């Protein structure tokens, strides 16, 4: 009885090495993209207080301008 396990594992290794030109570049791009997302997330994490203040300021300005325009339309009618 022959042992085919050596040839089976050898064929799997040969398959992985033979197709690495296809999946290795894709994996590199995905990991690089994940690193870029992490860097951008870290940047926004450092300035989140500023972004929160700007968001609240823009929200208050929007509400103020809406009611100002609404009152101007009511007075002209």
N, C-alpha and C positions, 0 to 999 in steps of 0.2 A: 504494500500500500504506500502510495506516494503522499508526501506532505505538500499540499498546494498553498499553504498559508504564506510561505516566503514569496512565491510568485504573485499571490494576491496583494500582499502589502507592497510589494515592489511595483506592481502596476498602479496602485493608488498613488504612491509617491511620484511615479513617472507622470501620471495624469495631472497631479497638482503642480508639478514643476513645468510641465508642458503647457498648461493653460495659464500660468502666472502672468504672462504678458497681457492677458485680458482682464483679470480680476485685480491684479496688484495695482495697476494705475487707477482703477476705479476706487479701490479702497484708500489709496493715498489722497485722492481728491476728496472723498467723504471725510476722512480724518482731518484734513486741512480745513475743510469747511466748518467742521465742528470746532476746531481750535479758533477760527475766526469768529464764530458766533460767541464763543466763550470770552474772547477779548472784547468784543463789542458789548456783551452783557456786563462785563466787569466795568467798562467805561461808564455805562449808564447807571450802574449801581453806585458809582462814586459821585455822580451828579444828580441823584434822584431827588434830593431836597430842592435843588434849584429848579428841576423840572416840575415838581409839585407846586412850588410857589408860582412859577410861570403859568401853569394850568389853572390854578385858582384865580390868578390875576386876569387871565383871558376870559374865564367864566364870568367873573364879576363884571368885566367890561361889556361882555355880550349881553348880559341881563340888563345892565344900565342903558345901553344903546337901544335895546328892544323896547323898554318901557318909555324911553325918551321919544322914540319914533311913534309909539302907540299914543302917547299923550299929545303929540303934535298933530296926529291924524284926528284925534277926538276934538281938539280945539278948533280945527278948520271946518268941521262939519256942523 
